[in-house]
């Protein structure tokens, strides 16, 4: 089960994912409890607003620290000043899925060699309608676009496992961007990566804008 595997990873020292950190609290009366919080608040949890429902994670993740809607779950702009108190490992797993959908399950599948990355070219080649034009993007244009739109520092904390063309070449990316062992926040923590197996809809939309602009 995913919860058992997550428990094992925590025992191995994994205590973060993206901008989040979590810690286990041993409670003799009701078993293990978990705290989930923003990494920059680890030393200020006494001042943080306390939430106790798993579904609170959905509301916290919906807007950034300025109150703007967050369409990209991997964006490095989660709000601060909160802590989730969760009663068990399953609640932690569900909360993590609300912040970073599918991240835990995908990483566990990756560890079992049960994932398959889909190249950018394969993704745009199956587009129809208004996005059909993305098929015209060149490899060089796509590489520049990905470096801009998927940058960990400003845009997305996902670890990219796909390539532009089906040949698997990723040398246009910083090595760290495709390394599952690298903490994309730059903090150097031992954490679960938020793996990216296929270009997202937002990147496809950006590709459409780039191609349309180049044709003018």
N, C-alpha and C positions, 0 to 999 in steps of 0.2 A: 504494500500500500504506500501511497505517496507520503502519508503522515509518518510512517515508520522510517522511510528513507530520509525524510526531512529531519527527523529526530537524530538519525545517525550522522547526518551532515553537521548538525549543530554540535554534537558531541565531538566531531572532528575539528571544530573551531570556526565553522562558517557562522557568522553572526551579522551579515549585512547583505543587502541587495540594492543596487542603484543608490538613491539618496537615503535609504532606510537602514536602520540598525535594529536588532532585536536581542533581547537577553532573557534567559530563563531564571525564574525566581522559584526556589524550592519552598513549598508550603506544606508543612506536615499535616495540616487539617484537610486540605482539598486537592493535594497533588500539585504538579508543576503548573505555574502560571508564567505568562510571558508579557514582556513590555515591548512595544513596537513604537519607534519614534524616528524623527529626522536626525540624520547623523550629526548635524551642527548643534543639536540640542542635548547631546549626551551628558553634558555637565550642567544642564539647567532644567532637569526634569521636574524639580520641585516647583518651578515657576510655570510649568506647562499646563495647559487645559487638559483634563482627563476625560477620555472617552472609554466606554466599556462595551459597546456593541460592535460586532464585526462589520455590520453595514455602515457604521460611521466612517469606515475607511473609504467608501465610495464617495461620500460627501467631501472628505478632506482632499481627496485626489482630484476632485472636479475642477477646482480653481487654483491658480497660482497665488503667490504671496501678495500680489497686487489686486486680487479679486477677478482676474481675467480667466476665462474658460480655458482649460487645457485639452486641446484636441489630440495631442500626442502624449501617450502614457509614458514614453521613455524620456520626455523632456526633463532637463535638470532644473526644474523650477517648482518643486513641491513647496507648499507653505510650511512654516515652522511654528513652534509654540504649542505643540500638542503631544499627547502620549496615549496610546491605546493599551488598556489593561485587558489582557485576554486570558480566559480560564484554562485553555488547553492547547495542545499542538495543532489540533484540527482547526481551531479558531484562528490560530496564527497563519496556517496555510491558506485559509479562505480570505483573510485580510490581505495577505501578500498578493493573492490573485486579483483582488480589487485594485490594488495599487499598480501592479505589473502583471496584466492578464497572461496566464499561461506560462509565466517565467519559470516557476518551480518545476512543473511537469515537463517542460521542454528541456530544461537542464538535466533532469533525471534521465530522460530519453536519450539525450546526447551522450551521457556517461555510458549508456548501454549500446552506443553506436546504432541507435534506432531513429535517427533524424536524417532528413535529406534537404540540403539547401537548394533553392531554385534561383537560377541566374537572372540578373536584371533583364537580359535580352529575352529570355523565355517569358518573363512577366509582361513586358511591353508588347511582345508579339501576339499575345492572346487578347489584347485590348480591342474593344469595339466602340462604335459610336464616336462621341466627341474625343475619346482618348486614343482612337486609332492612330492619330498623328504621331504618337510617341514612338511608333515603330521606326520613324525616320531619324531618331537621335543617333549620333555617331558614338563610337566607343569613347573617344576623347571627350566629347561633350558630356557623356554620362559619367565619366570619371570625375570631371570637374564638378558636376552637379552633386554627386554623392559626397565628395569631400566637403562641399559647402553645406548641404542640407542635413548631413548625418554626423556632423562634428560633435564629439562628446562634450566639449567645453560649453557649447552654446545651444546645441540643437537636440541631440538624442544620445542617451546612455546605453543603447543597445550595442551588443557586440556582433559585428557583421560577419556571417559565415558564408554568404554568397559572393559571387563574382559578377562582373559586368557581362562577360561572354561565358558561354558554357565551358570554356577551357579551364576554368577554375583559378585563373590568375588574379591575384589581389595586390600586386606590388604597387598599385597606385595609392593604396591606403597606408597610413602609419601602421607599423606592425602591431602596436598595442590595440588598435581598433578591431582587429580580428583575433585577438588572443583571449580566450575564455578565462584565463587565469589573471588577467589584468583588471584592476579596479578602474572602471571608466570614469569615476569621479576624480581620479588622481590621488586619492587619499592613501593608497597602498594597503587597503584592508583585505582580509581573506573573506571573500564574499561569493554569493551565488551570482553568476552573470545573467543578464537579461539578453538572451540570445535572439538574433534576428536571422531567420531562415529564408526570408523572401522580402523583396522591396515592398514597402507598405503603400497604401492608397495615397497618402500625402506625398510620397516621393514620386509616384506616378503622375499626380497632379502637377508637381513641380516640373517634371519632365515635359509635360504638355505645354506649360507656360514657356519653357526654354526653347522648345522647338518652334512654337508659334512666333515667339519674338525673333528668332533667327531667320524666319521666312519673310519678315517684313522688310 
